């Protein structure tokens, strides 16, 4: 079952590393004080190299008191900040639960010089080097815990037909910022639903997977999800939009089907608050179309060799559309698919022998 494969593949690093499923950035600000949005990372040296964990802090300063919201990569999403500032010294704390609902306490002790803050971030009892910089952004615009949990449920339904499956929680723990896409369901268009796509190429077991979900941000319990599995890389066309030399290419997957009859290919819509759900019927009109995955630079994370396999993770962009129509119900993303394509950030995961 794919859920167990993903769990074994990702567990070694997912609980320790967190990456945006969207873009970031923002320039420096020359404003006085520490009020504003600060982005950067905390890092730790491991046997496989230095790993950076994203951090975003929305800080409000009132005299010597600090408040706001904070995101700590892989652990906390939109938790309350309490703290103080004295001269250039900043002390802050925040706490909450990770994707597995384990409690996490974070304390930050740092010094501010101009628009840079450096110091120590303590997560539970472990200390890490912190480096964040003030940006011109008005907010972090990262996912909150409820959205991450909702995405985990939808992914788990796609992967293992079980909203509590661990694989969805692990994949969802990578989410920080929120990419959007418009969706049309049964003729009604919905704007700014949240989307993430993961593409996995396992060169050890010669398999490829695409797993993805689009959910309604306002409720978190309405979602479109799809899962596609290719069991043989030696028999093109592949399902992943890159060839072995990292050249992008068009991928067109037809025949998305009901999970209960074919767990290797599935697309579904569900409103789990009202128990409304329908699947693609596997007809020729059911298509996940990838117009070529583009790697955004080199791998941002590379794991250690484990049981003869080594994992790399890249940020990607995917021009795609999803469309399925089972005769009585239909889903299109973007709304005028298949006549148009939308580009979204995504993750590309590669597993190689070592």
Secondary structure, DSSP 8 states (H G I E B T S, - for coil): -HHHHHHHHHHHHHTT----SS---------SSS-EEEEEEEEEEETTEEEEEEEEEEEEEETTEEEEEEEETTTEEEEEEEEEEETTEEEEEEEEE-TT--EEEEEEEEEEETTEEEEEEEETTEEEEEEEEE-S-S---B--HHHHHHHHHHHHHHHHS-TT-HHHHHHHTT--B--EEEEEETTEEEEEEEEEEEEEEETTTTEEEEEEEEE-TTTSSEEEEEEEEES-TTSSS-SSSB-TTS-B--EEEE----TTT-TTEEEEEEETTTTEEEE----TT-EEEEEEEEE-SS-SEE---BTTEEEEEEEEEEEEEEEEE-SS-EEEESTTTTS--EEEEEEEEEEEE-
